[in-house]
């Protein structure tokens, strides 16, 4: 049986999502619960694809205002100013702090957009029961999950600035609607990644460990 | 080990294990729905808020920054510069400005835009805030109804913004002076407006100003108003003395224009918008009578002209009737003496009362005018230099009647006509002083001195004689007088004694009087008896 492996599902085994206890479930059994922790047992996360899509689409929608609308209104003695994420990056780049510009660009623009695209790719590939390199896709998923939170960098910066810089007439910083939208995008993509069940990538492989080893 | 089917029906498994089979749309789809609503709302709001985009042409983009520079109307943000590029003809920059939504009123023909930068000019400091905040574009909504999207920015902020009530006027002057755009306009030393613009006339002759007088002061500008340059401190030193004119401290520093109504003419209706006026150099110039008609004259003096300057007044008994226009020098080779022809401008209009003739065509007729002048000269009218101010030594030309002056007449043949002169009074005094000194010089002062000496000597002898006489009186007459006085006193004492009440004389007199009384009584008794017995004279007492 070269290149094939028996999956837990084929053996009627189901891992608990909470305590990871592997339990035998009878085919046709309904409302199975984990004998150890009492949580509902699922072969796969319920409605995984639909939920992931829902969050992803919401993320896409909010991605537009997040980048177009200002995330920060700065009003000081020297005038009022509204900055979008991109204008901040451009400003940093022009003012010579290209490394800072790079960090902000990666964390706030590259990562969220990459995340959205990657999630889209994963969802579509799963729905089409693609057999293309499940290993790579799984890695991609892991990266998405890990890197997602770093996009909150901008939001933290804005939040800290807003809280600190309240010097009345001298200088005031307010968070813009863009920041809210951006925060929502980050959270929504994280939700989407959470809802997505990476096991689905492997389901279409039919027990084979990837086409390369198949 | 039985071979398991390669494909697993995941959905079937899910159905088996999942207790809640969803028939309808999963609840989670609310999330993108909400996101869509929010996103849609933001987009709609963005579109709604997005105002019109205009372009403004500036000469330079100094202080402008794409994405940062604001457009402000009455200090309210109404837009932002989105993009700056060099104009196609490379002679300026085009700023693309996105205005706020309801900025439609800006899009008219005569809307003005200018860059507000820190500016210290015209006595006012403006735009200091931009030192920190950076420049911004100021805007002023026009009144036109013609739509427009491409504007040409002003280089300096306009003085007058829309909605300011008042009127514009046009002034003509020879030079700019120290005036500039923004210099104030004064009326009775109250600041009532400012200079809006100035430019050199197209022909290069003079400068034209545009001024704006705020309401309600614009009503004080009438056809009879005079404008003058009130810049700085106007110190004039002429035959009338030293005169210092200032309008206000501000005008000293930055200049200004003042106006006033020419006195003596009744109330006038207010001036029209853009009415033209002449800008005089000083208040004195402005308030001079309108001298429409001038008669050129030349007077030739032979004395020193020290203190006489061009512009010095020509006066008739203290009333200005003209001014000195030129001072020249000639040298007569034949007589070898210098002479100084002084050109005068006489304003015959001011001589109206002198001429006792109303202004009419006759006055302008050359012959009549000459005849009248000649008549005046025949009666002794002469020009004379006169010290106008002893302190400054300025002199003026005085016309007056000198009935005793030698006969002269106006030389109408020369151009301009030559008016006869007499030497100045100071000169006359000088001359007579000289002659007096000469006469004194001729006097036989030595002889007079000798005579005086002799007289004094004889007077001295006389005084000696008088002195001796007085001494004699003292020694000879005084003792005799004293004796006489003593005798008199004794006589008085005797008399006093005789007259005293207890004096024997008194007593005797009293006795005598008593006896006399008795005697008279006896006589009366006798009389009575005789009356009753007249026969007793004959027969005797019975």
Contacts between the chains, C-beta under 8 A, distances in Angstrom:
chain1	res1	chain2	res2	distance
A	6	B	4	6.5
A	7	B	8	7.0
A	9	B	8	5.5
A	9	B	10	7.8
A	9	B	13	6.0
A	10	B	4	4.6
A	10	B	5	7.9
A	10	B	8	6.3
A	14	B	17	6.9
A	25	B	16	7.9
A	25	B	17	6.8
A	27	B	16	6.4
A	28	B	16	5.8
A	29	B	16	6.6
A	29	B	17	7.5
A	30	B	16	6.8
A	30	B	17	7.5
A	30	B	19	5.8
A	31	B	19	4.4
A	32	B	17	6.1
A	40	B	19	7.1
A	41	B	17	6.2
A	42	B	14	7.4
A	42	B	17	5.3
A	42	B	18	6.5
A	43	B	10	7.3
A	43	B	13	4.3
A	43	B	14	6.2
A	43	B	16	7.7
A	43	B	17	5.1
A	44	B	10	6.2
A	44	B	13	7.2
A	44	B	14	5.9
A	46	B	14	6.8
A	46	B	18	5.1
A	46	B	20	7.8
A	47	B	22	7.0
A	47	B	26	5.3
A	47	B	28	6.9
A	50	B	26	5.2
A	50	B	28	6.7
A	50	B	29	7.5
A	51	B	26	6.7
A	51	B	28	4.4
A	54	B	26	7.2
A	54	B	28	4.4
A	54	B	29	4.9
A	54	B	31	5.2
A	54	B	32	5.1
A	55	B	28	7.3
A	55	B	31	5.9
A	55	B	32	7.4
A	57	B	32	4.0
A	57	B	35	7.4
A	57	B	36	8.0
A	58	B	31	4.6
A	58	B	32	3.9
A	58	B	34	7.2
A	58	B	35	3.5
A	58	B	36	7.5
A	59	B	35	7.5
A	61	B	32	6.5
A	61	B	35	4.3
A	61	B	36	5.1
A	61	B	38	7.8
A	61	B	39	4.2
A	62	B	35	5.1
A	62	B	38	6.9
A	62	B	39	5.7
A	64	B	39	6.2
A	64	B	43	7.3
A	65	B	38	7.8
A	65	B	39	5.8
A	65	B	42	4.4
A	65	B	43	7.3
A	68	B	46	7.2
A	69	B	42	6.6
A	69	B	46	7.4
A	77	B	132	5.0
A	77	B	133	6.8
A	78	B	132	4.9
A	78	B	133	5.0
A	78	B	134	6.8
A	79	B	68	7.4
A	79	B	70	7.2
A	79	B	132	7.7
A	79	B	133	3.7
A	79	B	134	5.8
A	79	B	136	7.7
A	80	B	70	7.5
A	80	B	77	7.4
A	81	B	68	6.3
A	87	B	67	6.7
A	177	B	42	6.6
A	181	B	38	7.7
A	181	B	39	7.7
A	181	B	42	7.3
A	184	B	35	7.2
A	188	B	31	7.1
A	188	B	35	7.2
A	191	B	31	8.0
A	195	B	28	7.9
A	200	B	10	7.3
A	203	B	8	6.6
A	203	B	10	5.0
A	206	B	6	4.0
A	206	B	7	5.3
A	206	B	8	7.1
A	207	B	4	7.2
A	207	B	6	6.5
